[in-house]
Amino acid sequence: MPTLFSEYLLKGLPVKNRIVFPPVVCFHYAGEDGAVTDRNVEHYHQIAAGGAGIIVTEATAVWKDGRLAPFQLGIWSDEHIAGMIRIASAVKAEGAISLLQIHHAGLLTNEQVSAYAKAPSADANNPRSSMLTVNEIAEIIEAFIKAAERAQEAGYQGVEMHGAHGYLLNQFASSLFNKREDEYGGSLEKNMKFATDIILGIRARCGSDFVIGYRLGANSPSLEDGISIAKLLQRAGVDILHVSHGGSLQNLPRTPKGFDYNWIVYSGAMIKTHVGIPVIVVNDIKTPDRALWLIENNHADFVAIGKPQLADPEWANHVKNSEEINLCLSCKPTCKWYEDSRLCPARRRRDA
C-alpha cells in the first residue's frame, strides 16, 4: 500500500514522495516584464528544502499581452531563461522535481496588461473581449511550445499547461466559453484541438523524456466533460493530470456519502478511475491524515498541499519526522498570504 512517502517513477524520474507544491502565484514577487527576483528564488528554495516531491512554479505567462496581472512571471522571451535557471536549480538541488506552469489568461487578461482580452469567442459581458483569429491561435500555440523549450533549457524537467480556473486553455475546452464553429470549436474534440496542438508540439520539440503535465478544470462544464477531456489529454501524450476547477460554479458534482472531501477532490478521484496516467488532487487537504487517506485508498497518486506549505514550508519534512506542523490559520475573509506573504500570521508566528 502506498504512503505519502512512497517513491513514484514519473517518466523515468524518481519522485521521492507523493507531496506536490501547487502553482500558487506569488503576488508582487516578480520584477518588471516578468523577471524572476531573489524573493521568487528564495520562496521555491524554502519549499523544496521543506521536502515536497514535486514543485510546480506558479502560472508563468507565455504571452506578454495575455497575463493575469502586471506582476506575473514570464517565459515569453529568451531573456527570462536566466531567472528560471535560478528557480529550477534551487528546486533540483533539494531533490525535488521541478515543473513550470505555462499560462495565458485569455478572457481574464488584466486590463493593465492589454486593452483586449483575446479568447476563443467574444464574451457579450466583456467589452474588452476579442475572438482569436486562426492565425492568432497559431501564434499562441507556438508561444506555448517555445515556453516549454525555454523551460527545458532552464533545467526544468517538465511543464504543466494551465487548463483550469477559467483561463485560455480552459476557455477553449469548455462549451460555456467556446462558441466557435471552425476547427477549434463545435465538438469536444475540436474544442481540445488548441490544447492537443500544443501538447504535440511540445513533445516534438522537447523529446519523449520531458514531462508534460496539464492542470485540468474538472467541470468544463461538467464532470462528465472533464472525464472525456482527461481521456483526450492522455491520448495526446500528457504524462500527469492535476485536477482542479473549471472557473465556473455550474454543474458541480455531488460528493457521495462517506467521501469527506469537497467536489474538487472528488472530481480528481473520479477522473483517476478513467485514465492510466498519474493524477494529482488538490484543495481541501489540510492535514497529513487527509492527504494519506487519499493515497492509501488509491483516490490519487499525488496530493497538492498549497496553503499548509505556505504556512509551514517544512510541512513535508515535519510530517515525515512526526514533528509538529505550523498550521495554516485559514484567515478570513481572505488569505493574508495572498495579500502579502509577509502578513501571513502563521509564517510570522513561525519566524518569531
N, C-alpha and C positions, 0 to 999 in steps of 0.2 A: 504493500500500500504506500503510495507516495505521500510525502510530508512537505511542509513548507520549505524544507532544506534538502529535498531530493534534487540531485542534479538532473538537467534536461539537455538533450543534444538537439540544438536548433541549427539546421543546415550545416551540420558538422561542427558547430560552435558549442563548446560545453558551457551551459549556463549554470552557475553554482547553486542557485535556489529558484524558487517559484515566485519571488517577490519582484514586482515591477514598480519603478517610479514613473508615473504617467507624465505626459507632456503638459505640465502646469505652467502657464505663462507667467514670467517674472515681470510684473508691471513696473515700467520705468527703469529697468536694468540696462537695456540695450542703448548703445550710443547712436550717434547720427547715422542715418542711412543704414540702419540695421546692424551696425558693427557690434561684435562681442566686446564686453567690458570685463574688467577684473572681477566685478560682482557676479557676472554670469559664471565665470570660470570657478570662482570660489564656491558658489552655490552648488554646482554639479559635483565638484570635488567632495564637498561635505556629504552629499547624499551617497556618492559612490563609496566613500570611506566608511559610511554607516552600514554597508553590507548588502544593498539591493543587487539582485542578479542582472536585471536589465534596466537601463536608464534611457528614457526617451526624451531627448532635448525638445523643449517646447515648440509650438507652432512657429515655423520659420518660413517667411514669405518667399515664394518663387518668382513673384511679380511685384515690382515696386508699387504699381498702381492698384494692387489687389490686397493691400494689407488691412488687418483688422484694427490697427492703431498705428500712429506715427512711431511709437517706440518699439515696434515688433522687430525681432531679429530677422535678418535677411540672408538669403542664399541665391539671390538673383544675379550676382556678379562674382567674377573670379576674385575680386577684392575681398570677399567675405571668407575665403578659404583659410587664410592665416588665422583668423579668430576662431574658426571652427576646429582647426587643428588643436588649439589650446583646450577646448572643451573635450573633444574626443580623447585626447591624450590623458587628461586628468581622470576621466572615467575609466579608461582601459588600464591605467596604472594601478587602480584599486581592484582589478579583476572582474569588472562588470562589462556586460555587452552594451555597446553604445549604438543607439538608433537615432536618426534625426527625423523629426516630423516635418513634412513638407506640406505647404498650405497656400491656399488662395481663398480669400473671404467671399468673393462673388457678390451677391446682393448685400452682404454685411460689410462691404468695404467702407472704411471710415471716410467721412466727408472731408476730413483734413488731409487725406491722402490723395483723393481723386474726386473730381466733380461728378464722375459717373461710377455707377456700380454695375459692372458687367456680369451677366448671368445667362443661363441657357434660354430664359424667356424674360421679357419685361414684366415687372410687377406693377399692377394698377395702383397699389398702395404705396409705391415708392417712386416718386417723380424723378429720382436720380438714376433709376434702373435703365439698362440698355441691353437689348438682346445681342448676344455674341454672333458675329458672322462666322461662317465656316473657316475663313482664313484666320480670324482671331482665335478660334478654337485651336487650330493647328499651331499657332504661336504659343499658346499657353501649354499645350501638350508638350511642346519642345522645351518650354521653361521648366516644367516638372522634371523632364528627363535630364536636362542639364543640371538641375539642382541635385539630383541623385548622383550624377557624375562628380559634382563638386564635393558632395558629402563623402563619397568614396575616396576621393583624392585627399580629403582632410583626415581620413583614418577611421571614419565611421564604418561599422560592419554592416549597416543597412539603413533603410529609411522606413518611415511609417507615413503613408499617404493619409491626410486628414479628410476622411469621407463621412464625418459626423457633424453634429451640432449646427446644422443648417448652413454650412459653408459650401463653396462652389462644387466640390465633388459630390457632396450630399444633395445639392440642388439638382444636379444632372440626374442623380439616381432616383429621385422622388418625383412621382407624378403630381405632387402638390405644387412643385415649383417648375418642372419641366413640361412645357406645353408645345414643344417643337414637333414638327411633322416631317423632319428630314432624317438623315442617317443618325442623328444624335438624339432622337426622341420619337415617341409614339408607341413604344413597347418596352418592356423591361430590358430586353437585350439591347435595344437601341439607346435607351437611357444610360446604359452602362458602357456604351462604346467609348465615351470620353475616358473613363477610368481604365478600361481594358487596353486602349491605345497607349496610355501612359505606362501601364504595367509591362506590356510587351516591349515598349521602347527602352525602359529601364533594364529589363532582362537582357536585351540585345546589346546594350552599351556597357553594362556593369558586370555581366557574367553570371554564371549559374550559382556561384557561391555567395553572392551578395544577397542579403536578406531583404525581402520586400514585405513590409507589414502594411496593414490597412486598418484605420480606425473607422469602424462601421456604425452608421446610425441604424439601430435595430428597427425602429418604427419609421420606415421610409417608403410609404407612410404607415405600413402595418408590420407586425412581426412576421406575418407570412411573406411579405415582400422582403423583409430583412433576411429571412432564411434563404429565399431564392437568390438574393444578391450575394450572400455568403457563398453559395454553391458556384455562382458565376465567377466570383473572385478566385476561388480555389482553382477552378478550371483555367483561369487566365494566368495563374502562376504565383498568386500570393502565398507567402510562407507562413504567416501568422496573422490572426484576426484579433482586434482589440475592440470589443463590443461596447458601445455607448448609446446615447440617444440621438435621434434624428432631427433635433431642432424644432420639434412640434409636439404639442400636447394632445394631438388627435390619436385615436385608435390605440390607446395604451393597453397593453395586455394585463390581464388579471393574474396575480400570482396565486398558485394553488395553496390550499391549506397544508401547513407543515413546512412550507418553504419560507423561512423567516428572513427574507431579504426583499428589496424593492424590485420594481418591474424591470429596471435596467439590468440588474444582476440576473434575474430570471431569464431575460431575453438572451443574455450571453450563454447561460446554461442550456437553453433550448437550442440555440444555434450550434453549440458544440455537438449535440446529438446528430446533426445533419451534415457535418463536414469531417474531413480526415486530417485537418491541419490544426495546430495548437490554437487555443482560444484564451485570451486574457479577459477576465471580467473586472468590472470597476464599479465604484460607487457603493455606499452603504456597507463598507467593510472596514470597520474602525479598530477592531480588536484582533489579536492573534487567533483566538478561538474561532471567530467568524471566518477568518481567512483560511485556517486549517480545515474547517469543515467542508468548504467548497472543494479544496484539493483532494482531501481524503475520500470524498463521495463522488469524485470524478465529474463534478459540475464545471470544472475549469482546469486548465493546465497551468495558468498563472493568475495571480491576483495583483491588481494595481492598487497600491496604497498611496494616496495623494496627501491629503491634509495631515494624517498622522505622521508622515515623514517630513512634512514641513515643520510641524511642531517639534518633532524629535528626529533629526537626521540620522541618529544612531538606532532608529527603530528596529531594523533588521538584526543588527548585532545584539541589541538588548533582548529581543525575542529568542534568538539562538542561545544566548547565555543565561536565559531565565532571569534577567535583570529587570528592574523597574523601568517602565516606559514613561517618558514625559508626555502625558496625554494631551491631545488636541482638546481645547475647551469649547469648541463648536460655538463661536461667538455669534451673537445675534445683534441686529438683523442681518449683518453681512460679516464675512470672514475678514478679520483685521489684517491677516497676512496679505490678502488681495489688495487691500487699500495701500499698505506699505508694510513690507515684511518686517521692518523694524518695530512695528506696532503690535506684532503677534504676542499676546500675553504669555502664551506657553513658551515661546522662544526666549522672551525676556526673563521668565522665571528660571529657565534652564541656565541662562547665561549669568544670572545674578550671583 
